[in-house]
Every structure is written in C-alpha cells, then in structure tokens.
Amino acid sequence: MIKSKLPQVSESIFSVMGKMAVDYNAINLSQGFPNFPSDPALIALVEKAMTDGFNQYAPMPGDLELRKEISSKTEKLHNFRYNPETEITLTAGATQAIFTILSATIKSEDEVIIFTPAYDCYAPTVKLFEGKVVPVQLYPPHFQVNWQEVENSITDKTKMIIINSPHNPTGMLFSKEDMLELQKLVLKHNLLLLSDEVYEHIIFDGEQHESAARYPELAARSFITASFGKTFHNTGWKMGYCVAPENLMNEFRKVHQFVVFCINHPMQKALATYLKDEDNYRHLPDFYQQKRDLFLNLMKGSKFKMIPAKGTYFQILDYSEISNESDIDFSKKLLTKHGVATIPTSVFNVGGEDFKQIRICFAKTDETLANAAEILKKISKENF
C-alpha cells in the first residue's frame, strides 16, 4: 500500500456531472467544451501534416514555426515579444503547463496565493509539491479582488500568485487597475506570477484582455499559459503553450522534458499555418458573445438571476429565488428531474462556500442552448 499524497482529492465534480448527464440523457451544459465541430480547414491541415510525414517526435520545446507564430501573435496583441527560441514551449494543454510550472518552482512550505472560486487543478498541484495554498475568496455578484486582502495574505514564505483572467467559473476580467496592483505586489515582495489566460480570445462588450504580457515588469516574473483547445474548439487535442522570460523558461523546460518531452507534431504543424490568418482568433469575441447573448435573451423572465459574463464561455446562474438547497443538491436535482446538467460553484470555493450559484457552459449549438433555456426558464420554487 502507498500513503496518498493527495488524500483529500476525490472524483471531480466534472466527472460526476458528466457521467450523470449521460446516464440521464440530459442536456449537458456542465463541462467546458463545445458541442460543435472544429474548423474543417484546421482538420485538413492536420491531415496534410500527417501525409507530409510529420509523425515522429517534434522538437522538445515545440515546432519552431509555431513558436514563431505564437511570438508574433503575442506581440501584435500585447506589444510584447517573446523569443521563440528560448521563451516559448508547447505543452499538452494548459493544465500540463500549469503542472510543470508548479513542479519547477514550488518547494516544501512555499506559499501560493490563489483566488477562489478557482480552477480545480491549482490547489492539488501546489499540495502535491508540498506547498501551502493560501486562498483569497472572491465574492458575488462581481467577484472583484480586494488587493489589501491579498497583501495581508503575503508572508515571507509566499512564492507565487496564481491568477486566471478571463476567469473560470465567474466570467469576470482582471482590469488594468487590477494588473497594476498585482504588478506592484509582485515587485514589492519578489514574487512569481502564474497567469492562466486560456480564455484570452473570449472577451465581450468591447473589453480588452489585460494579459500579464502587457506589463513588462510583471512579464519579467510571469509564466503565462494558453490553450489552443479552448481557442479553436478542440479541447480533446490537448494543445497549449507556456511563455515566460528565458530564466524562468529554462527551469520550465528542465521539467517539461521529463513530463512529456514533446507534444503532437502534426497538430503543431497545422496550427502554425492556421495562426497566420489572424481572423481565425480575432473573430472569437463576436462568435461567443452571440452565444452568450442568445442564452441570456432566451432566459429573460426566468427565476434565475444573471450578470452577463465579461469573458470565457461560462455563465453564472443564481438560483436563490428558486431553492435553498445546496448548489450540489440543486445541480443533481436539476439534472435528474429536469434534464439539464450544470456545475455547482461551491466546489471552486474555500471550504465549499455556497453562494447558491451554478455554472453553465454556453459553448454549445444554438439548438442546445434553446432547448436548455426552454427547460430552465420554466423552473420556479413551486415546481422545482
């Protein structure tokens, strides 16, 4: 027998709700993946790369042509250049990048500040490397950061802050003012930053993504992770990347080479070509805002309370006018009785704090959103 390094970790809520959605043949708005196809042009490029013979190991840091395109994209969007030779590495999704960053930097008793509700891989990975998670809870309705509380949480053992913007599950964005406050703290206390920016291209209402790369002094201390799976509707490909200054990337690659060494070669070749057309990512805000707005319009008059997400393809629904049940029980009943699968948000919070909110994913076909909204709109305290 072995002694578990993560004794408190059980099956994720995503697995639970995903299985229940299948078992009950429910409309699945729970897990964060699209139910519409990837661009056939991108798939054709993968097929071409396979036919052209790119079926063996890629270079350890990734295909150089793709790294050059990532460097170009970052410079166009944020006016900051990463050296494709030494400061960009392709990864098996952003989650692998996050794991690699934390394994390369966190030692026993190092403290890592995370903002909750938080994506569920941050805390377990910190604990895996014997670090200490220091959560800072964000509160509804707007989930804004209290920077004084953040500074009060910093000790002489604090090593890193992790941020996620656009933010899963709340759909909030870090503002320019937030990033300047963050930069001030990172410099003052000599900290590292892990900036999870997987929804970087999914921003609404004319807002701008405030990447850590836009702030040179912050970028000098930052690992930034991104996801082609989120961007190009192919989460199952597990294609992501990390950018960081050379001194940090050197440490990242020391670990990366022993975690996966390299990632899917033909897909990298395809993405290198696909990124040359900027419209393939610049159209995404309009594409997903139409889906967000469709769902919100379809839900007008419902008993759920909603503040429109500013980014990501997730929307928070407050059900406090319908039920006093816990969000886990509410989600399970919503699925088994009414046939719609969602995610309870307490699983992202410190101590499972329950705000009577659920998260839905609107990266779905218009038909799926319409069918789900038709059911949700009819739900009330009386018939739940």
C-alpha positions, 0 to 999 in steps of 0.5 A, a space after each residue: 500500500 502507498 500513503 496518498 499524497 493527495 488524500 483529500 482529492 476525490 472524483 471531480 465534480 466534472 466527472 460526476 456531472 458528466 457521467 450523470 448527464 449521460 446516464 440521464 440523457 440530459 442536456 449537458 451544459 456542465 463541462 467546458 467544451 463545445 458541442 460543435 465541430 472544429 474548423 474543417 480547414 484546421 482538420 485538413 491541415 492536420 491531415 496534410 501534416 500527417 501525409 507530409 510525414 510529420 509523425 515522429 517526435 517534434 522538437 522538445 520545446 515545440 515546432 519552431 514555426 509555431 513558436 514563431 507564430 505564437 511570438 508574433 501573435 503575442 506581440 501584435 496583441 500585447 506589444 510584447 515579444 517573446 523569443 521563440 527560441 528560448 521563451 516559448 514551449 508547447 505543452 499538452 494543454 494548459 493544465 500540463 503547463 500549469 503542472 510543470 510550472 508548479 513542479 519547477 518552482 514550488 518547494 516544501 512550505 512555499 506559499 501560493 496565493 490563489 483566488 477562489 472560486 478557482 480552477 480545480 487543478 491549482 490547489 492539488 498541484 501546489 499540495 502535491 509539491 508540498 506547498 501551502 495554498 493560501 486562498 483569497 475568496 472572491 465574492 458575488 455578484 462581481 467577484 472583484 479582488 480586494 488587493 489589501 486582502 491579498 497583501 495581508 495574505 503575503 508572508 515571507 514564505 509566499 512564492 507565487 500568485 496564481 491568477 486566471 483572467 478571463 476567469 473560470 467559473 465567474 466570467 469576470 476580467 482582471 482590469 488594468 487597475 487590477 494588473 497594476 496592483 498585482 504588478 506592484 505586489 509582485 515587485 514589492 515582495 519578489 514574487 512569481 506570477 502564474 497567469 492562466 489566460 486560456 480564455 484570452 480570445 473570449 472577451 465581450 462588450 468591447 473589453 480588452 484582455 489585460 494579459 500579464 504580457 502587457 506589463 513588462 515588469 510583471 512579464 519579467 516574473 510571469 509564466 503565462 499559459 494558453 490553450 489552443 483547445 479552448 481557442 479553436 474548439 478542440 479541447 480533446 487535442 490537448 494543445 497549449 503553450 507556456 511563455 515566460 522570460 528565458 530564466 524562468 523558461 529554462 527551469 520550465 523546460 528542465 521539467 517539461 522534458 521529463 513530463 512529456 518531452 514533446 507534444 503532437 507534431 502534426 497538430 503543431 504543424 497545422 496550427 502554425 499555418 492556421 495562426 497566420 490568418 489572424 481572423 481565425 482568433 480575432 473573430 472569437 469575441 463576436 462568435 461567443 458573445 452571440 452565444 452568450 447573448 442568445 442564452 441570456 435573451 432566451 432566459 429573460 423572465 426566468 427565476 434565475 438571476 444573471 450578470 452577463 459574463 465579461 469573458 470565457 464561455 461560462 455563465 453564472 446562474 443564481 438560483 436563490 429565488 428558486 431553492 435553498 438547497 445546496 448548489 450540489 443538491 440543486 445541480 443533481 436535482 436539476 439534472 435528474 428531474 429536469 434534464 439539464 446538467 450544470 456545475 455547482 460553484 461551491 466546489 471552486 470555493 474555500 471550504 465549499 462556500 455556497 453562494 447558491 450559484 451554478 455554472 453553465 457552459 454556453 459553448 454549445 449549438 444554438 439548438 442546445 442552448 434553446 432547448 436548455 433555456 426552454 427547460 430552465 426558464 420554466 423552473 420556479 420554487 413551486 415546481 422545482 
